[in-house]
């Protein structure tokens, strides 16, 4: 039976770049996203370029019924998943209490609940088979408090912590778990969050999704636990350990407030 690489949020940004990178190494793909027409176009291009099988699944991970149907199929092994990539996610920006609750709730449902559910259902099958690999996409933001992106930073902190815990739990059962913590990456992600990336670019180095994907796939082949692309992001990742938390909150808050939609 063919084992597929399942990628959520595969229609744009890092998810799309990861799909191309996995297809280039010969993986059969199961691409999951909300936009069916876009997914089919992507699948057609990947099939033509890389001669791999590409299946698609329309699923809004914020909708419980749609997520249930996807997980029920995966629990039955339809299809078999060899690599799970939990990439889907989005951010909100601005003061948490001023944002609409339905947006903040949806962020938790997609970035946290759906990711944990997929880790549970697919991870259980992988553990029973004694093989498999999981990649969860967190962020540098998950390593520090994030005023004016508070819910997003908290969600990514959850992803980082869950991934490290699962790595230890599943290693004896033959399943590898890694977590990707990219820095600023140019993608439609920022527009949805209401973040002015042009302002951010003046203060930070911005990667392309293709660079992130290339580095990530190579790191997965080495079974790297925490993948932080590029040296300047590695410096950002260790910064929270170097100074007092009150100062870190203020510095990060000033940066995020300067680009948030309510600033």
Secondary structure, 3 states (H helix, E strand, C coil): CCEEEEEECCCCHHHHHHHHHHHHCCCEEEEEECCHHHHHHHHHHHHHHHCCCEEEEECCCCCHHHHHHHHHHHHCCCCEEEEEEECCCCCCCCCHHHCCHHHHHHHHHHHHHHHHHHHHHHHHHHHHHCCEEEEEECCHHHHCCCCCCHHHHHHHHHHHHHHHHHHHHHHCCCEEEEEECCCCEECCHHHHHCCCHHHHHCCCCCEEHHHHHHHHHHHHHCCCCEECCCHHHHHHHHHCCCCCHHHHHHHHHHHHHHHCCCC
